[in-house]
């Protein structure tokens, strides 16, 4: 239908990251806890197709399928070194084909006969659109939803949170999520996985960055424990999209560091306070100083804390935190150290609300000594 102008304006004023506008209707994205799934999938003993089957994830999935008594059929461009090892464990097949070659793919699938299911795990950070989107389009062009018991999409957490370093990768995964939502005739489930350890898409540097942000890599054996439930959900068409990721509470803190955002509000996670033994000398020394000396002393202490975190030797108190290169990780660490030293409840948006050391010093002094803030009446 036609988009309502008032609805569009309301959407612009919201702090939502992901909105769907339909006439006067607005739908916002939320992460909700996944209900417990105790049911098992129904197997028909036909081979299960795995795209991207010759990669590290393909190996893990193929072994898991064998353990369920199913035969994996691996689709990929190159024969993996571990193929003999896999075939020694049980039945498995390899088909070397390029998903973007429609003619070759059609011939390959025609020779398979009926399938027991499809796991679309193909992907590449360098050419994400080819494998995830074009390859998938070619697959469904020769498959039928009536003859496919289930279709599991291996999407990514990047489709939910974005990926500034790899925007095309995030967009390609979001396409898979959207397909599942818009095509209920297919028995699909799109799984927005967090990073997998042991050969997933994320490189070691990327994994370290995610760990620092509070996103832990999933161990393959832990991730695979979800597969029975995921296949059942696809077969039953009870939902079209789930997120499986190992997140620490500080991930939400970082995500909301520039203001209150609603995507993660239903996670029900509270920040875990670590027991830290600190000296009260910082606050006590501040209280003993003359009123006029407190501001300079506070700025000097804040400057020292920030220097320790960033390694910068010279920090101008009037320069904005953003200009200094303070990212959200540093901002949260800075806030946490101040909070411990001053024993104050401080918001995640502290460095956003007080954008340099001068402003931050003023804010903290007003919190500590509200009766002494500028303009307050002295008794």
C-alpha positions in Angstrom: 0.0 0.0 0.0 0.9 3.7 -0.1 3.2 4.8 2.7 1.5 7.3 5.1 3.5 10.5 5.4 2.8 10.8 9.2 4.0 7.3 9.7 7.2 8.0 7.8 7.9 11.1 9.9 7.3 9.2 13.1 9.7 6.6 11.9 12.4 9.2 11.3 12.0 10.5 14.8 12.5 7.0 16.3 15.8 5.6 17.4 15.1 2.3 15.8 17.8 0.6 13.7 15.5 -1.5 11.6 11.9 -0.6 10.6 9.4 -2.0 8.2 6.8 0.6 7.1 3.5 -0.6 5.5 0.9 2.2 5.1 0.1 3.4 8.6 1.8 0.3 10.2 5.3 0.3 11.6 7.1 -2.9 12.6 10.4 -2.6 14.6 13.0 -5.3 15.0 13.5 -6.8 18.5 15.6 -9.7 19.7 13.5 -12.0 21.8 14.5 -15.1 23.9 14.1 -18.3 21.8 11.6 -20.6 23.4 12.7 -24.1 24.4 12.3 -26.6 21.5 12.1 -30.2 22.6 10.8 -31.7 19.4 13.1 -33.5 17.0 13.2 -33.1 13.2 11.6 -35.7 10.9 14.2 -37.4 8.6 13.2 -39.0 5.3 16.6 -40.7 4.8 17.2 -38.8 1.6 20.6 -37.0 1.2 21.0 -33.6 2.8 22.6 -31.0 0.5 25.2 -28.6 2.0 26.3 -25.6 0.0 29.7 -24.3 1.0 30.2 -27.9 2.0 33.9 -28.1 1.3 34.7 -25.4 3.9 35.3 -25.7 7.6 31.6 -25.3 8.4 30.8 -27.9 5.8 33.0 -30.4 7.5 31.4 -29.8 10.9 27.9 -30.0 9.4 28.7 -33.2 7.4 30.0 -35.0 10.5 27.0 -33.9 12.5 24.6 -35.2 9.8 26.4 -38.5 9.7 26.0 -38.8 13.5 22.2 -38.4 12.9 22.3 -41.3 10.4 22.0 -39.0 7.4 24.1 -38.8 4.2 25.6 -35.3 3.5 26.1 -34.2 -0.1 28.8 -31.5 -0.2 28.6 -28.8 -2.8 31.8 -26.8 -3.5 34.4 -25.7 -6.0 37.4 -27.7 -4.7 37.8 -31.1 -3.1 38.7 -30.7 0.6 41.7 -32.4 2.2 39.5 -34.1 4.8 37.1 -35.8 2.3 38.7 -39.3 2.8 38.4 -38.9 6.6 34.7 -38.0 6.3 33.9 -40.9 4.0 35.6 -43.3 6.4 33.1 -42.3 9.0 30.1 -43.0 6.9 28.2 -42.3 3.6 29.0 -38.9 2.0 29.1 -37.5 -1.4 31.0 -34.6 -3.1 29.7 -32.5 -6.0 32.2 -30.0 -7.5 30.1 -27.2 -9.0 30.0 -23.4 -8.9 26.7 -22.2 -7.5 26.7 -19.2 -9.9 26.9 -21.6 -13.0 23.2 -22.2 -13.5 23.6 -24.9 -16.2 26.1 -26.9 -14.3 24.1 -26.6 -11.0 20.9 -27.7 -12.7 22.6 -30.8 -14.1 24.2 -31.6 -10.7 20.9 -31.4 -8.8 19.0 -33.4 -11.4 21.3 -36.3 -10.8 20.6 -36.3 -7.0 17.0 -37.2 -7.1 14.9 -36.3 -4.0 16.5 -34.4 -1.2 16.1 -34.7 2.5 16.9 -31.0 3.1 19.2 -28.2 2.2 21.6 -26.3 4.4 22.8 -23.1 2.6 26.2 -22.4 4.2 28.0 -21.0 1.2 29.6 -17.6 1.8 32.6 -15.4 1.3 33.5 -12.0 2.9 35.2 -11.0 -0.3 32.4 -12.0 -2.8 29.4 -12.4 -0.5 26.7 -11.6 -3.0 27.8 -14.3 -5.5 27.7 -17.2 -3.0 25.0 -16.2 -0.6 22.5 -14.4 -3.0 23.2 -15.3 -6.6 24.0 -18.9 -5.7 20.9 -19.2 -3.6 18.7 -17.8 -6.4 20.1 -20.4 -8.7 19.3 -23.1 -6.2 15.6 -22.2 -5.7 15.2 -21.9 -9.4 15.6 -25.6 -9.8 14.2 -26.8 -6.5 10.5 -26.9 -5.4 9.3 -26.0 -1.9 6.8 -28.9 -2.0 9.6 -31.4 -2.4 12.1 -29.9 0.1 11.5 -30.9 3.7 13.6 -28.1 5.1 15.9 -25.2 4.1 18.3 -23.8 6.7 20.0 -20.6 5.8 23.4 -19.9 7.4 23.1 -16.2 7.8 25.1 -14.0 10.1 24.8 -11.8 13.2 26.1 -9.1 10.9 22.7 -9.0 9.3 21.3 -7.9 12.6 24.0 -5.5 13.9 25.6 -4.5 10.6 29.3 -4.7 9.7 31.0 -1.5 8.8 34.1 -3.3 7.5 32.1 -5.6 5.3 28.8 -3.9 4.4 28.2 -6.2 1.4 28.5 -9.2 3.6 25.9 -7.9 6.0 23.6 -7.0 3.1 23.9 -10.5 1.6 23.0 -12.1 4.8 20.1 -9.7 5.3 18.8 -10.8 1.9 18.6 -14.4 3.2 16.7 -13.2 6.3 14.3 -11.3 4.1 13.7 -14.2 1.8 12.6 -16.4 4.7 10.3 -13.7 6.0 8.7 -13.0 2.6 8.3 -16.5 1.3 6.4 -18.6 3.8 5.7 -21.2 1.1 9.3 -22.5 1.6 10.1 -24.5 4.8 12.9 -22.1 5.7 14.7 -20.8 8.7 17.4 -18.2 8.6 19.9 -18.4 11.4 21.9 -15.3 12.2 24.9 -17.0 13.7 27.5 -15.3 15.8 31.1 -16.1 14.9 32.2 -19.8 14.9 35.6 -20.8 16.3 37.8 -23.1 14.3 37.5 -21.9 10.7 34.4 -19.8 10.4 34.1 -16.6 8.4 35.8 -14.4 11.0 39.6 -14.2 10.8 41.7 -14.1 14.0 41.9 -10.3 14.1 38.1 -10.1 13.7 37.6 -12.6 16.4 39.8 -10.7 18.8 37.8 -7.5 18.0 34.5 -9.2 18.7 35.8 -10.7 21.9 36.8 -7.3 23.1 33.2 -6.1 22.3 31.7 -8.9 24.3 30.9 -11.3 21.4 32.4 -14.8 22.0 33.1 -17.3 19.2 30.8 -20.3 19.3 32.5 -23.6 19.7 31.3 -25.9 16.8 30.1 -28.6 19.2 28.0 -26.1 21.1 26.6 -24.5 17.9 25.7 -27.9 16.5 23.6 -28.8 19.5 21.1 -26.3 18.1 20.7 -28.0 14.7 18.0 -30.5 15.6 15.8 -27.7 17.0 16.6 -25.4 14.0 15.6 -28.1 11.5 12.4 -28.8 13.4 11.5 -25.1 13.4 12.1 -24.9 9.6 10.0 -28.0 9.0 7.2 -26.8 11.2 7.4 -23.2 9.8 6.9 -21.9 13.4 9.3 -19.0 12.8 11.5 -17.7 10.0 14.5 -16.2 11.7 16.6 -16.8 14.8 19.8 -15.4 16.2 22.3 -17.6 18.0 25.2 -15.7 19.5 27.2 -15.8 22.7 27.0 -12.2 24.1 28.3 -10.6 27.2 26.2 -7.9 28.9 28.9 -5.3 27.9 28.0 -5.9 24.3 24.7 -4.2 24.9 26.4 -1.4 26.8 28.6 -0.8 23.8 25.7 -0.9 21.4 23.8 1.7 23.4 26.8 3.8 24.2 25.6 6.7 22.0 22.0 6.6 23.4 19.2 4.3 24.3 18.4 1.9 21.5 15.7 -0.7 21.6 16.9 -3.7 19.5 18.4 -5.5 22.5 15.9 -4.4 25.2 14.3 -7.8 25.6 17.4 -9.7 26.2 16.9 -9.5 29.9 20.6 -9.2 30.6 21.9 -7.2 33.5 25.4 -6.0 33.6 27.5 -8.2 35.9 29.2 -6.1 38.5 32.7 -7.4 39.2 33.9 -7.1 42.8 36.7 -4.6 42.7 38.6 -3.4 45.7 39.6 0.2 45.2 41.0 2.9 47.4 38.7 5.7 48.4 41.7 8.2 48.2 40.5 9.6 44.8 37.2 10.8 46.1 38.5 11.6 49.6 41.2 13.8 48.2 38.8 15.6 45.9 36.5 16.4 48.9 39.3 17.8 50.9 40.3 20.3 48.1 39.1 23.9 48.1 36.0 24.4 45.9 37.9 26.4 43.2 40.7 23.8 42.9 38.5 20.8 42.3 37.9 21.4 38.6 41.6 21.5 37.6 42.3 18.5 39.8 39.5 16.5 38.3 40.6 17.3 34.8 44.1 16.3 35.6 43.0 12.9 37.0 40.6 12.2 34.1 43.5 13.1 31.7 45.7 10.5 33.4 43.1 7.8 33.3 42.5 8.4 29.6 46.3 8.4 28.9 46.6 5.0 30.6 43.8 3.5 28.4 44.8 5.0 25.1 48.6 5.3 25.5 48.4 9.0 24.3 51.1 11.1 26.0 49.4 14.5 25.5 45.6 15.0 25.6 44.2 18.5 25.2 41.3 18.9 27.7 39.3 20.9 25.2 39.6 18.4 22.3 36.5 16.2 21.7 36.7 12.5 22.6 35.7 11.6 19.0 38.5 13.8 17.6 40.9 12.0 19.9 40.0 8.7 18.4 38.0 7.4 21.4 35.8 4.6 20.1 33.0 2.9 21.9 35.3 0.3 23.5 37.6 2.9 25.0 34.6 5.0 26.0 33.1 2.1 28.0 36.5 1.3 29.7 37.0 5.0 30.5 33.5 5.2 32.0 34.0 2.0 34.1 37.3 3.3 35.6 35.8 6.6 36.5 32.8 4.8 38.0 35.0 2.6 40.2 37.1 5.5 41.4 34.3 7.9 42.2 31.7 5.2 43.2 29.1 6.9 40.9 26.4 5.4 38.8 27.3 6.6 35.3 25.4 6.1 32.0 26.9 4.3 29.0 26.5 7.6 27.1 28.8 9.5 29.4 31.4 10.6 26.8 28.7 11.3 24.3 26.8 13.6 26.7 30.0 15.3 28.0 32.2 15.3 24.8 35.5 16.5 26.2 37.5 16.5 29.5 36.3 20.0 30.5 32.7 19.1 30.0 33.2 15.7 31.7 34.9 17.2 34.7 32.0 19.6 35.1 29.4 16.8 34.9 31.2 14.7 37.4 31.6 17.5 39.9 27.9 18.4 39.6 27.1 14.7 40.4 29.4 14.6 43.4 28.6 18.1 44.8 25.1 19.1 43.5 24.9 22.0 45.9 28.1 23.5 44.5 27.4 23.4 40.8 27.6 26.7 38.9 24.5 28.8 39.4 23.4 26.9 42.5 22.5 29.1 45.5 25.0 28.8 48.3 23.6 28.6 51.8 
